[in-house]
Amino acid sequence: MIWNKLYVFLYFQFLLFFPNSTLYFVESFLSSSLFHFQEGYIKSNYKKGNHLNQNHLRTMKLNFQYDYNWYVVGQSDQFRINKPRKIIINHTPITIWKDNSYQYNAIYDICPHRGASLSNGRINSKLNCVICPYHTFNFNKQGRLIQTPNKNSSLIRNNMAFNQKTDVPYFKIIERAGWLYLHTIPVFDIKNEAPANTCWIENEAHNPNLRCVYLKKEINMDARTVTENSLDILHISEVHSFGNKKNPLPLSEKFQRIDEGHNKIIYEYEAGEDSMARKIFNIEKLIVENEYILPHTTIARVIFGEFVNTVVTFALPIEEEKTMLYVKTYRNNWVNKNPLVDMVFDEVTRQMMDKTLNEDKAVLETVYYKHRKGKYITKYDELVKLYRDDYAIFKNEKIL
């Protein structure tokens, strides 16, 4: 107990004496992977002739072992039981709710009757249905209209076959490692749900020795540009307060192809003179592993001595120039196994991450939208180019 108090005291004393290099390690693992994004969309016209059944999906040229269509749509502990909530993916509104069994459900948000937003309604917990706030129509978790107000408590249908006139499509949704993942292919036939094991999850999620902090940030920029920002090693020294402005270039880089649509570059990077890496641990060089997984995810791992800090990001496309960025930060430093002490460092991590997110948001929102593609000028643009080329294949092949 005495050691825990001393640990916290010394830590905050360091904050006072080194304000410009505060939490370099916590900040540095935010650096190269803050943003990632995906510009796919869900088609809102789901008439029978234009159905988006999985049987009609083409095989992508990128032979990736995971499904590209899983999107992070929120942090699971922010959803209350039997309280519908709306999320938007590329202009398409979707209602999500958590039921009494702690299962998550997702259906198209627009009522086919008069266009009301179902997420503004309430949940019928007995039937596990969303009740339309306009005319009391009940839609179940598969988007089937099963009750109208003139039928009292009796059900109005004998089968669950999709009815173009009365029903809405639903979406497969799962919880993994604190995030909700929604499969963006609308489901009309119940037998065509996407298997949950096709959703990519970071290895850190399975390590009980790591602490994890969750954040989100809305950014007024398109998906691809936000993703490319996270893959840009050069912006760190100029944009972020913890960057090494004297020696901004990596000392070395090594490319690694992991899978189709999944690439990584490993950089050796010199720690700044005022960073905690030098001041406290006397570490001069860092290893930064920067990678992407199509179409949503970026990862940055900053390795300094025996410690590793990891940032996983998922950028949810809301509109052409609006993104909700979801962020996880894992760390194995400052893990004390004392809940109170760990919570202190969780909060410090959260504040430093939020600062870094705001720094990226500030510069991204100054980029001219029509000129966001830019040109490849330096060799450090290579990872961005790889991502953009892979993403172009993904966009061309995606049926949505």
JOBEL-V301720 format. One record per pair of residues at least 12 apart in sequence whose ideal C-beta (glycine too) atoms are under 6 Angstrom apart, sorted by the first residue. I is the first residue (numbers start at 1). J is the second residue. Records with the same first field share a line. If there is no record, write none. Layout:
# JOBEL-V301720
I: J ; J
This chain:
# JOBEL-V301720
4: 338 ; 341
8: 344
20: 274
21: 274 ; 275 ; 276
23: 352
24: 242 ; 275 ; 276 ; 277
25: 276 ; 309
26: 349 ; 352
27: 242 ; 352 ; 356
28: 242 ; 302
29: 302 ; 309 ; 311
30: 311 ; 353 ; 356
31: 236 ; 240
32: 233 ; 288 ; 290 ; 300
33: 230 ; 298 ; 299 ; 300 ; 311 ; 313
34: 230 ; 360
35: 226 ; 229 ; 230 ; 313 ; 315 ; 325
36: 227 ; 230 ; 297 ; 298 ; 313 ; 315
37: 223 ; 224 ; 226 ; 227 ; 315 ; 323
38: 223 ; 295 ; 296 ; 317
39: 223 ; 224 ; 317
40: 398 ; 400
41: 90 ; 400
42: 89 ; 92 ; 184
43: 400
44: 92
46: 169 ; 186
48: 164
51: 188
52: 185 ; 186
53: 188 ; 192
54: 185 ; 192
57: 399
60: 397
61: 393
62: 260 ; 261 ; 393
63: 260
64: 260 ; 261
66: 198 ; 200
67: 198
68: 294 ; 295
69: 183 ; 184 ; 185
70: 181 ; 183 ; 199
71: 182 ; 184
72: 179 ; 181 ; 314 ; 326
73: 87 ; 180 ; 182
74: 180
75: 214
76: 175 ; 178 ; 180
79: 98
81: 98
82: 123 ; 125
84: 97 ; 119 ; 130
86: 109 ; 119
88: 318
90: 317
93: 109
94: 106 ; 109
95: 107 ; 109 ; 118 ; 119 ; 130
97: 123
99: 128
100: 125
104: 173
105: 141
106: 171 ; 173 ; 182
107: 143 ; 168 ; 170
108: 168 ; 169
111: 132
114: 134
116: 132 ; 133 ; 134
118: 130 ; 132
120: 133
121: 133
124: 138
128: 141
136: 149
142: 170 ; 190
143: 167 ; 168 ; 169 ; 170
144: 160 ; 167
145: 166 ; 167
162: 188
169: 186 ; 187 ; 188
170: 187
171: 183
172: 193 ; 194
174: 196
176: 201
177: 201 ; 205
181: 199
200: 293
202: 312
204: 310 ; 330
210: 330 ; 332
211: 331 ; 335 ; 342
212: 328 ; 330
213: 329 ; 346 ; 349 ; 350
214: 328
215: 327 ; 353
216: 326
217: 325 ; 357
218: 324
219: 323 ; 325 ; 361 ; 364
220: 321 ; 322 ; 365
221: 364
222: 320 ; 321
223: 315 ; 317 ; 323
225: 372
226: 315 ; 323
228: 384
229: 364
230: 298
231: 383 ; 384 ; 387
233: 250 ; 267 ; 380
234: 380
239: 359 ; 363
240: 356 ; 359
244: 270 ; 272
247: 270
250: 267 ; 269
251: 268
252: 268
253: 265 ; 267
254: 266
261: 294 ; 390
262: 293
263: 386
264: 291
265: 290 ; 383
266: 289
267: 288
268: 285
269: 286 ; 288
270: 285
271: 284 ; 286
277: 304
281: 305
283: 304 ; 305
286: 302 ; 304
287: 303
288: 302
289: 301
292: 387
294: 390 ; 394
295: 394
296: 314
297: 314
298: 313
299: 312
307: 332 ; 333
308: 332
309: 331
310: 330
311: 329
312: 328
313: 327
314: 326
329: 349 ; 353
